[in-house]
Amino acid sequence: MSMIDKRKLERFPLQYDAGLLVSNGTPDLGALLLQTENICAGGAYLKSGNPLPKGTNVDIELLMPLGELMNMPGKETCVKVAGTIIRSSEDGMAIVFEEGFQIFSLN
């Protein structure tokens, strides 16, 4: 039996630095510094040796070199978005993004 991919949005195998902050009243873990394994407009999979449990709400800051897309080398962009862990495995966690985000240049 083959697995059916239920994803509605195409994922891209892009590795971006990601800072996570737990936002649902769980004991303060501080900021977790991770990296995406893949990403799409609706979510991302983050590599982690100690993934957070399913249902954990997080605030995410993704550092993306969007300047390269706009012919402005060296420009780095931060995308801030909230999300929820929808799946955890031994090597990482899948996060679905909530609607709405902030985007700003770091340089």
Biopython code that builds the backbone (N, CA, C, O; Angstrom):
import numpy as np
from Bio.PDB.StructureBuilder import StructureBuilder

atoms = [
    (1, "MET", "N", (0.846, -1.181, 0.000)),
    (1, "MET", "CA", (0.000, 0.000, 0.000)),
    (1, "MET", "C", (0.885, 1.236, 0.000)),
    (1, "MET", "O", (1.790, 1.345, 0.827)),
    (2, "SER", "N", (0.642, 2.161, -0.904)),
    (2, "SER", "CA", (1.452, 3.377, -0.963)),
    (2, "SER", "C", (0.851, 4.454, -0.066)),
    (2, "SER", "O", (-0.359, 4.503, 0.156)),
    (3, "MET", "N", (1.735, 5.318, 0.446)),
    (3, "MET", "CA", (1.308, 6.411, 1.298)),
    (3, "MET", "C", (0.776, 7.557, 0.449)),
    (3, "MET", "O", (1.377, 7.911, -0.565)),
    (4, "ILE", "N", (-0.326, 8.126, 0.848)),
    (4, "ILE", "CA", (-0.908, 9.259, 0.131)),
    (4, "ILE", "C", (-0.435, 10.538, 0.804)),
    (4, "ILE", "O", (-0.560, 10.687, 2.020)),
    (5, "ASP", "N", (0.104, 11.458, 0.021)),
    (5, "ASP", "CA", (0.562, 12.732, 0.552)),
    (5, "ASP", "C", (-0.636, 13.673, 0.628)),
    (5, "ASP", "O", (-1.223, 14.023, -0.396)),
    (6, "LYS", "N", (-1.001, 14.087, 1.856)),
    (6, "LYS", "CA", (-2.165, 14.939, 2.069)),
    (6, "LYS", "C", (-1.832, 16.427, 2.006)),
    (6, "LYS", "O", (-2.719, 17.265, 2.167)),
    (7, "ARG", "N", (-0.589, 16.756, 1.780)),
    (7, "ARG", "CA", (-0.192, 18.162, 1.773)),
    (7, "ARG", "C", (-0.862, 18.918, 0.631)),
    (7, "ARG", "O", (-0.954, 18.434, -0.497)),
    (8, "LYS", "N", (-1.323, 20.108, 0.958)),
    (8, "LYS", "CA", (-1.962, 20.950, -0.054)),
    (8, "LYS", "C", (-0.970, 21.948, -0.639)),
    (8, "LYS", "O", (-1.198, 22.493, -1.719)),
    (9, "LEU", "N", (0.131, 22.187, 0.074)),
    (9, "LEU", "CA", (1.132, 23.153, -0.364)),
    (9, "LEU", "C", (2.455, 22.438, -0.610)),
    (9, "LEU", "O", (2.836, 21.545, 0.147)),
    (10, "GLU", "N", (3.146, 22.830, -1.660)),
    (10, "GLU", "CA", (4.425, 22.204, -1.976)),
    (10, "GLU", "C", (5.475, 22.611, -0.948)),
    (10, "GLU", "O", (5.602, 23.785, -0.600)),
    (11, "ARG", "N", (6.227, 21.619, -0.467)),
    (11, "ARG", "CA", (7.327, 21.870, 0.466)),
    (11, "ARG", "C", (8.632, 21.957, -0.309)),
    (11, "ARG", "O", (8.817, 21.299, -1.333)),
    (12, "PHE", "N", (9.531, 22.787, 0.210)),
    (12, "PHE", "CA", (10.826, 22.983, -0.417)),
    (12, "PHE", "C", (11.924, 22.593, 0.563)),
    (12, "PHE", "O", (11.853, 22.961, 1.736)),
    (13, "PRO", "N", (12.936, 21.858, 0.111)),
    (13, "PRO", "CA", (14.011, 21.401, 0.997)),
    (13, "PRO", "C", (15.022, 22.523, 1.277)),
    (13, "PRO", "O", (16.147, 22.504, 0.778)),
    (14, "LEU", "N", (14.598, 23.485, 2.074)),
    (14, "LEU", "CA", (15.429, 24.652, 2.376)),
    (14, "LEU", "C", (15.824, 24.649, 3.846)),
    (14, "LEU", "O", (14.998, 24.390, 4.721)),
    (15, "GLN", "N", (17.079, 24.936, 4.104)),
    (15, "GLN", "CA", (17.580, 24.969, 5.464)),
    (15, "GLN", "C", (17.769, 26.419, 5.904)),
    (15, "GLN", "O", (18.660, 27.120, 5.423)),
    (16, "TYR", "N", (16.911, 26.854, 6.828)),
    (16, "TYR", "CA", (16.980, 28.198, 7.389)),
    (16, "TYR", "C", (17.137, 28.090, 8.903)),
    (16, "TYR", "O", (16.602, 27.174, 9.527)),
    (17, "ASP", "N", (17.873, 29.031, 9.485)),
    (17, "ASP", "CA", (17.958, 29.098, 10.939)),
    (17, "ASP", "C", (16.597, 29.509, 11.477)),
    (17, "ASP", "O", (15.913, 30.357, 10.903)),
    (18, "ALA", "N", (16.215, 28.888, 12.600)),
    (18, "ALA", "CA", (14.911, 29.167, 13.194)),
    (18, "ALA", "C", (15.045, 29.247, 14.705)),
    (18, "ALA", "O", (15.622, 28.361, 15.335)),
    (19, "GLY", "N", (14.509, 30.312, 15.280)),
    (19, "GLY", "CA", (14.436, 30.449, 16.727)),
    (19, "GLY", "C", (13.013, 30.164, 17.167)),
    (19, "GLY", "O", (12.065, 30.716, 16.610)),
    (20, "LEU", "N", (12.859, 29.298, 18.171)),
    (20, "LEU", "CA", (11.529, 28.946, 18.676)),
    (20, "LEU", "C", (11.401, 29.361, 20.128)),
    (20, "LEU", "O", (12.340, 29.219, 20.912)),
    (21, "LEU", "N", (10.241, 29.872, 20.477)),
    (21, "LEU", "CA", (9.909, 30.207, 21.845)),
    (21, "LEU", "C", (8.565, 29.563, 22.144)),
    (21, "LEU", "O", (7.598, 29.789, 21.416)),
    (22, "VAL", "N", (8.487, 28.766, 23.201)),
    (22, "VAL", "CA", (7.223, 28.135, 23.574)),
    (22, "VAL", "C", (6.288, 29.228, 24.066)),
    (22, "VAL", "O", (6.689, 30.081, 24.858)),
    (23, "SER", "N", (5.036, 29.206, 23.596)),
    (23, "SER", "CA", (4.127, 30.317, 23.910)),
    (23, "SER", "C", (2.829, 29.888, 24.572)),
    (23, "SER", "O", (1.872, 30.663, 24.598)),
    (24, "ASN", "N", (2.768, 28.651, 25.119)),
    (24, "ASN", "CA", (1.486, 28.240, 25.711)),
    (24, "ASN", "C", (1.573, 27.904, 27.185)),
    (24, "ASN", "O", (0.913, 26.969, 27.640)),
    (25, "GLY", "N", (2.368, 28.638, 27.942)),
    (25, "GLY", "CA", (2.394, 28.466, 29.380)),
    (25, "GLY", "C", (3.213, 27.282, 29.872)),
    (25, "GLY", "O", (3.204, 26.985, 31.067)),
    (26, "THR", "N", (3.921, 26.601, 28.979)),
    (26, "THR", "CA", (4.795, 25.518, 29.392)),
    (26, "THR", "C", (5.977, 26.150, 30.118)),
    (26, "THR", "O", (6.304, 27.305, 29.847)),
    (27, "PRO", "N", (6.632, 25.431, 31.036)),
    (27, "PRO", "CA", (7.790, 26.038, 31.705)),
    (27, "PRO", "C", (8.764, 26.634, 30.699)),
    (27, "PRO", "O", (8.983, 26.078, 29.623)),
    (28, "ASP", "N", (9.342, 27.769, 31.062)),
    (28, "ASP", "CA", (10.223, 28.496, 30.152)),
    (28, "ASP", "C", (11.428, 27.656, 29.772)),
    (28, "ASP", "O", (12.242, 27.310, 30.627)),
    (29, "LEU", "N", (11.544, 27.327, 28.486)),
    (29, "LEU", "CA", (12.674, 26.567, 27.979)),
    (29, "LEU", "C", (13.718, 27.481, 27.372)),
    (29, "LEU", "O", (14.763, 27.020, 26.912)),
    (30, "GLY", "N", (13.438, 28.778, 27.369)),
    (30, "GLY", "CA", (14.311, 29.700, 26.665)),
    (30, "GLY", "C", (14.090, 29.541, 25.179)),
    (30, "GLY", "O", (13.181, 28.829, 24.752)),
    (31, "ALA", "N", (14.904, 30.191, 24.403)),
    (31, "ALA", "CA", (14.781, 30.096, 22.947)),
    (31, "ALA", "C", (15.532, 28.865, 22.465)),
    (31, "ALA", "O", (16.662, 28.614, 22.883)),
    (32, "LEU", "N", (14.905, 28.105, 21.591)),
    (32, "LEU", "CA", (15.555, 26.969, 20.958)),
    (32, "LEU", "C", (16.052, 27.420, 19.597)),
    (32, "LEU", "O", (15.290, 28.006, 18.827)),
    (33, "LEU", "N", (17.308, 27.161, 19.286)),
    (33, "LEU", "CA", (17.867, 27.518, 17.992)),
    (33, "LEU", "C", (17.969, 26.250, 17.157)),
    (33, "LEU", "O", (18.747, 25.350, 17.474)),
    (34, "LEU", "N", (17.183, 26.182, 16.094)),
    (34, "LEU", "CA", (17.086, 24.989, 15.261)),
    (34, "LEU", "C", (17.289, 25.365, 13.800)),
    (34, "LEU", "O", (17.644, 26.498, 13.475)),
    (35, "GLN", "N", (17.057, 24.393, 12.931)),
    (35, "GLN", "CA", (17.152, 24.638, 11.489)),
    (35, "GLN", "C", (16.020, 23.894, 10.787)),
    (35, "GLN", "O", (15.675, 22.770, 11.150)),
    (36, "THR", "N", (15.451, 24.547, 9.774)),
    (36, "THR", "CA", (14.410, 23.885, 9.003)),
    (36, "THR", "C", (15.021, 22.791, 8.140)),
    (36, "THR", "O", (16.162, 22.896, 7.689)),
    (37, "GLU", "N", (14.246, 21.749, 7.923)),
    (37, "GLU", "CA", (14.635, 20.717, 6.960)),
    (37, "GLU", "C", (13.883, 20.939, 5.659)),
    (37, "GLU", "O", (14.413, 20.750, 4.564)),
    (38, "ASN", "N", (12.619, 21.351, 5.818)),
    (38, "ASN", "CA", (11.820, 21.749, 4.663)),
    (38, "ASN", "C", (10.783, 22.752, 5.133)),
    (38, "ASN", "O", (10.485, 22.853, 6.323)),
    (39, "ILE", "N", (10.235, 23.500, 4.165)),
    (39, "ILE", "CA", (9.327, 24.585, 4.523)),
    (39, "ILE", "C", (8.354, 24.840, 3.381)),
    (39, "ILE", "O", (8.669, 24.609, 2.214)),
    (40, "CYS", "N", (7.166, 25.320, 3.737)),
    (40, "CYS", "CA", (6.184, 25.774, 2.747)),
    (40, "CYS", "C", (5.442, 26.955, 3.351)),
    (40, "CYS", "O", (5.739, 27.362, 4.474)),
    (41, "ALA", "N", (4.498, 27.501, 2.635)),
    (41, "ALA", "CA", (3.759, 28.660, 3.135)),
    (41, "ALA", "C", (2.923, 28.328, 4.365)),
    (41, "ALA", "O", (2.572, 29.226, 5.130)),
    (42, "GLY", "N", (2.597, 27.049, 4.569)),
    (42, "GLY", "CA", (1.735, 26.672, 5.678)),
    (42, "GLY", "C", (2.427, 26.047, 6.862)),
    (42, "GLY", "O", (1.785, 25.806, 7.884)),
    (43, "GLY", "N", (3.737, 25.771, 6.762)),
    (43, "GLY", "CA", (4.415, 25.140, 7.883)),
    (43, "GLY", "C", (5.847, 24.771, 7.549)),
    (43, "GLY", "O", (6.367, 25.102, 6.484)),
    (44, "ALA", "N", (6.472, 24.072, 8.495)),
    (44, "ALA", "CA", (7.868, 23.677, 8.324)),
    (44, "ALA", "C", (8.157, 22.443, 9.157)),
    (44, "ALA", "O", (7.448, 22.138, 10.116)),
    (45, "TYR", "N", (9.216, 21.738, 8.770)),
    (45, "TYR", "CA", (9.727, 20.640, 9.579)),
    (45, "TYR", "C", (11.084, 21.091, 10.100)),
    (45, "TYR", "O", (11.962, 21.472, 9.327)),
    (46, "LEU", "N", (11.247, 21.043, 11.433)),
    (46, "LEU", "CA", (12.487, 21.482, 12.066)),
    (46, "LEU", "C", (13.232, 20.297, 12.640)),
    (46, "LEU", "O", (12.647, 19.458, 13.326)),
    (47, "LYS", "N", (14.519, 20.230, 12.362)),
    (47, "LYS", "CA", (15.357, 19.171, 12.909)),
    (47, "LYS", "C", (15.616, 19.465, 14.384)),
    (47, "LYS", "O", (15.913, 20.601, 14.754)),
    (48, "SER", "N", (15.501, 18.419, 15.238)),
    (48, "SER", "CA", (15.754, 18.581, 16.658)),
    (48, "SER", "C", (15.981, 17.215, 17.291)),
    (48, "SER", "O", (15.232, 16.272, 17.033)),
    (49, "GLY", "N", (16.998, 17.112, 18.106)),
    (49, "GLY", "CA", (17.237, 15.884, 18.850)),
    (49, "GLY", "C", (16.333, 15.769, 20.067)),
    (49, "GLY", "O", (16.253, 14.711, 20.691)),
    (50, "ASN", "N", (15.651, 16.860, 20.403)),
    (50, "ASN", "CA", (14.759, 16.883, 21.556)),
    (50, "ASN", "C", (13.495, 17.659, 21.183)),
    (50, "ASN", "O", (13.274, 18.763, 21.680)),
    (51, "PRO", "N", (12.661, 17.078, 20.301)),
    (51, "PRO", "CA", (11.492, 17.810, 19.801)),
    (51, "PRO", "C", (10.447, 18.087, 20.883)),
    (51, "PRO", "O", (10.328, 17.352, 21.864)),
    (52, "LEU", "N", (9.708, 19.150, 20.678)),
    (52, "LEU", "CA", (8.617, 19.511, 21.582)),
    (52, "LEU", "C", (7.410, 18.613, 21.314)),
    (52, "LEU", "O", (7.260, 18.096, 20.207)),
    (53, "PRO", "N", (6.553, 18.422, 22.311)),
    (53, "PRO", "CA", (5.387, 17.552, 22.122)),
    (53, "PRO", "C", (4.317, 18.157, 21.205)),
    (53, "PRO", "O", (4.196, 19.375, 21.073)),
    (54, "LYS", "N", (3.558, 17.273, 20.587)),
    (54, "LYS", "CA", (2.424, 17.657, 19.745)),
    (54, "LYS", "C", (1.488, 18.551, 20.554)),
    (54, "LYS", "O", (1.224, 18.293, 21.728)),
    (55, "GLY", "N", (0.991, 19.607, 19.905)),
    (55, "GLY", "CA", (0.066, 20.527, 20.563)),
    (55, "GLY", "C", (0.735, 21.740, 21.189)),
    (55, "GLY", "O", (0.048, 22.664, 21.626)),
    (56, "THR", "N", (2.066, 21.755, 21.242)),
    (56, "THR", "CA", (2.781, 22.896, 21.814)),
    (56, "THR", "C", (2.676, 24.089, 20.874)),
    (56, "THR", "O", (2.937, 23.977, 19.676)),
    (57, "ASN", "N", (2.292, 25.227, 21.429)),
    (57, "ASN", "CA", (2.233, 26.471, 20.650)),
    (57, "ASN", "C", (3.582, 27.166, 20.727)),
    (57, "ASN", "O", (4.180, 27.252, 21.799)),
    (58, "VAL", "N", (4.060, 27.659, 19.597)),
    (58, "VAL", "CA", (5.375, 28.295, 19.545)),
    (58, "VAL", "C", (5.326, 29.584, 18.745)),
    (58, "VAL", "O", (4.467, 29.771, 17.883)),
    (59, "ASP", "N", (6.262, 30.465, 19.047)),
    (59, "ASP", "CA", (6.528, 31.641, 18.228)),
    (59, "ASP", "C", (7.835, 31.353, 17.509)),
    (59, "ASP", "O", (8.794, 30.897, 18.132)),
    (60, "ILE", "N", (7.888, 31.609, 16.220)),
    (60, "ILE", "CA", (9.023, 31.241, 15.391)),
    (60, "ILE", "C", (9.592, 32.476, 14.710)),
    (60, "ILE", "O", (8.853, 33.337, 14.233)),
    (61, "GLU", "N", (10.921, 32.549, 14.673)),
    (61, "GLU", "CA", (11.620, 33.564, 13.885)),
    (61, "GLU", "C", (12.502, 32.823, 12.897)),
    (61, "GLU", "O", (13.438, 32.126, 13.288)),
    (62, "LEU", "N", (12.201, 32.974, 11.617)),
    (62, "LEU", "CA", (12.978, 32.339, 10.550)),
    (62, "LEU", "C", (13.890, 33.369, 9.908)),
    (62, "LEU", "O", (13.431, 34.433, 9.493)),
    (63, "LEU", "N", (15.179, 33.062, 9.824)),
    (63, "LEU", "CA", (16.128, 33.957, 9.161)),
    (63, "LEU", "C", (16.316, 33.469, 7.739)),
    (63, "LEU", "O", (16.772, 32.350, 7.508)),
    (64, "MET", "N", (15.961, 34.320, 6.790)),
    (64, "MET", "CA", (15.976, 33.934, 5.384)),
    (64, "MET", "C", (16.764, 34.945, 4.564)),
    (64, "MET", "O", (16.567, 36.149, 4.729)),
    (65, "PRO", "N", (17.648, 34.490, 3.688)),
    (65, "PRO", "CA", (18.427, 35.396, 2.838)),
    (65, "PRO", "C", (17.625, 35.863, 1.631)),
    (65, "PRO", "O", (17.988, 35.582, 0.489)),
    (66, "LEU", "N", (16.534, 36.576, 1.888)),
    (66, "LEU", "CA", (15.661, 37.014, 0.795)),
    (66, "LEU", "C", (16.286, 38.096, -0.064)),
    (66, "LEU", "O", (15.825, 38.341, -1.179)),
    (67, "GLY", "N", (17.322, 38.745, 0.432)),
    (67, "GLY", "CA", (17.996, 39.771, -0.352)),
    (67, "GLY", "C", (18.514, 39.238, -1.668)),
    (67, "GLY", "O", (18.541, 39.960, -2.664)),
    (68, "GLU", "N", (18.927, 37.974, -1.683)),
    (68, "GLU", "CA", (19.420, 37.362, -2.919)),
    (68, "GLU", "C", (18.331, 37.315, -3.988)),
    (68, "GLU", "O", (18.618, 37.407, -5.182)),
    (69, "LEU", "N", (17.108, 37.173, -3.561)),
    (69, "LEU", "CA", (15.997, 37.133, -4.507)),
    (69, "LEU", "C", (15.692, 38.513, -5.074)),
    (69, "LEU", "O", (15.091, 38.632, -6.142)),
    (70, "MET", "N", (16.107, 39.555, -4.357)),
    (70, "MET", "CA", (15.807, 40.922, -4.779)),
    (70, "MET", "C", (17.059, 41.635, -5.273)),
    (70, "MET", "O", (17.087, 42.865, -5.327)),
    (71, "ASN", "N", (18.106, 40.874, -5.639)),
    (71, "ASN", "CA", (19.369, 41.444, -6.113)),
    (71, "ASN", "C", (20.002, 42.403, -5.117)),
    (71, "ASN", "O", (20.568, 43.426, -5.499)),
    (72, "MET", "N", (19.900, 42.061, -3.822)),
    (72, "MET", "CA", (20.530, 42.856, -2.776)),
    (72, "MET", "C", (21.345, 41.905, -1.903)),
    (72, "MET", "O", (20.942, 41.613, -0.777)),
    (73, "PRO", "N", (22.486, 41.416, -2.399)),
    (73, "PRO", "CA", (23.291, 40.451, -1.644)),
    (73, "PRO", "C", (23.599, 40.934, -0.236)),
    (73, "PRO", "O", (23.842, 42.119, -0.004)),
    (74, "GLY", "N", (23.583, 39.992, 0.697)),
    (74, "GLY", "CA", (23.902, 40.309, 2.076)),
    (74, "GLY", "C", (22.705, 40.695, 2.916)),
    (74, "GLY", "O", (22.799, 40.744, 4.142)),
    (75, "LYS", "N", (21.598, 40.966, 2.285)),
    (75, "LYS", "CA", (20.397, 41.319, 3.037)),
    (75, "LYS", "C", (19.778, 40.056, 3.623)),
    (75, "LYS", "O", (19.536, 39.081, 2.911)),
    (76, "GLU", "N", (19.527, 40.085, 4.927)),
    (76, "GLU", "CA", (18.876, 38.959, 5.573)),
    (76, "GLU", "C", (17.534, 39.434, 6.103)),
    (76, "GLU", "O", (17.410, 40.562, 6.580)),
    (77, "THR", "N", (16.542, 38.577, 6.017)),
    (77, "THR", "CA", (15.184, 38.918, 6.405)),
    (77, "THR", "C", (14.730, 37.989, 7.515)),
    (77, "THR", "O", (15.065, 36.804, 7.517)),
    (78, "CYS", "N", (13.974, 38.521, 8.452)),
    (78, "CYS", "CA", (13.407, 37.721, 9.527)),
    (78, "CYS", "C", (11.897, 37.657, 9.330)),
    (78, "CYS", "O", (11.235, 38.677, 9.137)),
    (79, "VAL", "N", (11.371, 36.446, 9.383)),
    (79, "VAL", "CA", (9.928, 36.239, 9.312)),
    (79, "VAL", "C", (9.484, 35.722, 10.677)),
    (79, "VAL", "O", (9.960, 34.687, 11.143)),
    (80, "LYS", "N", (8.564, 36.455, 11.315)),
    (80, "LYS", "CA", (8.026, 36.051, 12.613)),
    (80, "LYS", "C", (6.614, 35.518, 12.403)),
    (80, "LYS", "O", (5.773, 36.169, 11.783)),
    (81, "VAL", "N", (6.371, 34.316, 12.936)),
    (81, "VAL", "CA", (5.057, 33.697, 12.780)),
    (81, "VAL", "C", (4.800, 32.784, 13.978)),
    (81, "VAL", "O", (5.738, 32.228, 14.550)),
    (82, "ALA", "N", (3.554, 32.633, 14.350)),
    (82, "ALA", "CA", (3.172, 31.704, 15.420)),
    (82, "ALA", "C", (2.779, 30.379, 14.780)),
    (82, "ALA", "O", (2.384, 30.336, 13.615)),
    (83, "GLY", "N", (2.888, 29.311, 15.540)),
    (83, "GLY", "CA", (2.528, 28.003, 15.014)),
    (83, "GLY", "C", (2.263, 27.000, 16.113)),
    (83, "GLY", "O", (2.386, 27.305, 17.299)),
    (84, "THR", "N", (1.897, 25.798, 15.702)),
    (84, "THR", "CA", (1.608, 24.701, 16.620)),
    (84, "THR", "C", (2.300, 23.447, 16.127)),
    (84, "THR", "O", (2.286, 23.150, 14.932)),
    (85, "ILE", "N", (2.912, 22.705, 17.055)),
    (85, "ILE", "CA", (3.533, 21.422, 16.718)),
    (85, "ILE", "C", (2.410, 20.432, 16.408)),
    (85, "ILE", "O", (1.533, 20.198, 17.240)),
    (86, "ILE", "N", (2.443, 19.851, 15.203)),
    (86, "ILE", "CA", (1.396, 18.892, 14.836)),
    (86, "ILE", "C", (1.916, 17.458, 14.779)),
    (86, "ILE", "O", (1.138, 16.506, 14.709)),
    (87, "ARG", "N", (3.256, 17.315, 14.809)),
    (87, "ARG", "CA", (3.843, 15.972, 14.795)),
    (87, "ARG", "C", (5.256, 16.056, 15.336)),
    (87, "ARG", "O", (6.013, 16.963, 14.991)),
    (88, "SER", "N", (5.610, 15.089, 16.200)),
    (88, "SER", "CA", (6.977, 14.993, 16.727)),
    (88, "SER", "C", (7.510, 13.605, 16.446)),
    (88, "SER", "O", (6.783, 12.616, 16.539)),
    (89, "SER", "N", (8.791, 13.540, 16.099)),
    (89, "SER", "CA", (9.451, 12.257, 15.916)),
    (89, "SER", "C", (10.815, 12.357, 16.587)),
    (89, "SER", "O", (11.159, 13.409, 17.124)),
    (90, "GLU", "N", (11.577, 11.306, 16.566)),
    (90, "GLU", "CA", (12.854, 11.329, 17.281)),
    (90, "GLU", "C", (13.877, 12.299, 16.695)),
    (90, "GLU", "O", (14.841, 12.662, 17.370)),
    (91, "ASP", "N", (13.676, 12.722, 15.449)),
    (91, "ASP", "CA", (14.663, 13.613, 14.833)),
    (91, "ASP", "C", (14.144, 15.015, 14.540)),
    (91, "ASP", "O", (14.876, 15.830, 13.979)),
    (92, "GLY", "N", (12.893, 15.317, 14.907)),
    (92, "GLY", "CA", (12.391, 16.659, 14.643)),
    (92, "GLY", "C", (10.900, 16.804, 14.886)),
    (92, "GLY", "O", (10.266, 15.948, 15.503)),
    (93, "MET", "N", (10.352, 17.911, 14.386)),
    (93, "MET", "CA", (8.932, 18.206, 14.606)),
    (93, "MET", "C", (8.362, 19.010, 13.443)),
    (93, "MET", "O", (9.043, 19.835, 12.834)),
    (94, "ALA", "N", (7.104, 18.744, 13.158)),
    (94, "ALA", "CA", (6.381, 19.459, 12.107)),
    (94, "ALA", "C", (5.532, 20.540, 12.765)),
    (94, "ALA", "O", (4.857, 20.299, 13.766)),
    (95, "ILE", "N", (5.578, 21.728, 12.186)),
    (95, "ILE", "CA", (4.847, 22.875, 12.711)),
    (95, "ILE", "C", (3.932, 23.414, 11.641)),
    (95, "ILE", "O", (4.349, 23.602, 10.498)),
    (96, "VAL", "N", (2.677, 23.667, 12.003)),
    (96, "VAL", "CA", (1.751, 24.339, 11.097)),
    (96, "VAL", "C", (1.718, 25.805, 11.520)),
    (96, "VAL", "O", (1.575, 26.112, 12.703)),
    (97, "PHE", "N", (1.851, 26.714, 10.542)),
    (97, "PHE", "CA", (1.849, 28.144, 10.826)),
    (97, "PHE", "C", (0.419, 28.643, 10.970)),
    (97, "PHE", "O", (-0.497, 28.159, 10.305)),
    (98, "GLU", "N", (0.246, 29.623, 11.855)),
    (98, "GLU", "CA", (-1.034, 30.318, 11.963)),
    (98, "GLU", "C", (-1.081, 31.390, 10.881)),
    (98, "GLU", "O", (-0.058, 31.732, 10.288)),
    (99, "GLU", "N", (-2.260, 31.908, 10.634)),
    (99, "GLU", "CA", (-2.375, 32.988, 9.652)),
    (99, "GLU", "C", (-1.741, 34.248, 10.217)),
    (99, "GLU", "O", (-1.763, 34.484, 11.425)),
    (100, "GLY", "N", (-1.190, 35.035, 9.347)),
    (100, "GLY", "CA", (-0.572, 36.295, 9.747)),
    (100, "GLY", "C", (0.882, 36.096, 10.120)),
    (100, "GLY", "O", (1.245, 35.096, 10.740)),
    (101, "PHE", "N", (1.711, 37.051, 9.739)),
    (101, "PHE", "CA", (3.141, 36.995, 10.030)),
    (101, "PHE", "C", (3.684, 38.409, 9.939)),
    (101, "PHE", "O", (3.024, 39.317, 9.434)),
    (102, "GLN", "N", (4.912, 38.577, 10.446)),
    (102, "GLN", "CA", (5.637, 39.833, 10.309)),
    (102, "GLN", "C", (6.905, 39.527, 9.537)),
    (102, "GLN", "O", (7.493, 38.459, 9.710)),
    (103, "ILE", "N", (7.334, 40.444, 8.692)),
    (103, "ILE", "CA", (8.564, 40.263, 7.942)),
    (103, "ILE", "C", (9.329, 41.581, 7.968)),
    (103, "ILE", "O", (8.760, 42.647, 7.736)),
    (104, "PHE", "N", (10.636, 41.492, 8.257)),
    (104, "PHE", "CA", (11.450, 42.701, 8.295)),
    (104, "PHE", "C", (12.904, 42.393, 7.973)),
    (104, "PHE", "O", (13.371, 41.270, 8.164)),
    (105, "SER", "N", (13.605, 43.390, 7.490)),
    (105, "SER", "CA", (15.010, 43.264, 7.119)),
    (105, "SER", "C", (15.880, 43.410, 8.362)),
    (105, "SER", "O", (15.584, 44.213, 9.248)),
    (106, "LEU", "N", (16.961, 42.621, 8.418)),
    (106, "LEU", "CA", (17.898, 42.703, 9.535)),
    (106, "LEU", "C", (19.102, 43.577, 9.210)),
    (106, "LEU", "O", (19.867, 43.921, 10.112)),
    (107, "ASN", "N", (19.288, 43.939, 7.962)),
    (107, "ASN", "CA", (20.455, 44.745, 7.564)),
    (107, "ASN", "C", (20.018, 46.119, 7.125)),
    (107, "ASN", "O", (20.854, 46.943, 6.754)),
]
sb = StructureBuilder()
sb.init_structure("model")
sb.init_model(0)
sb.init_chain("A")
sb.init_seg("    ")
for serial, (resi, resn, name, xyz) in enumerate(atoms, 1):
    if name == "N":
        sb.init_residue(resn, " ", resi, " ")
    sb.init_atom(name, np.array(xyz, "f"), 0.0, 1.0, " ", f" {name:<3s}", serial, name[0])
structure = sb.get_structure()
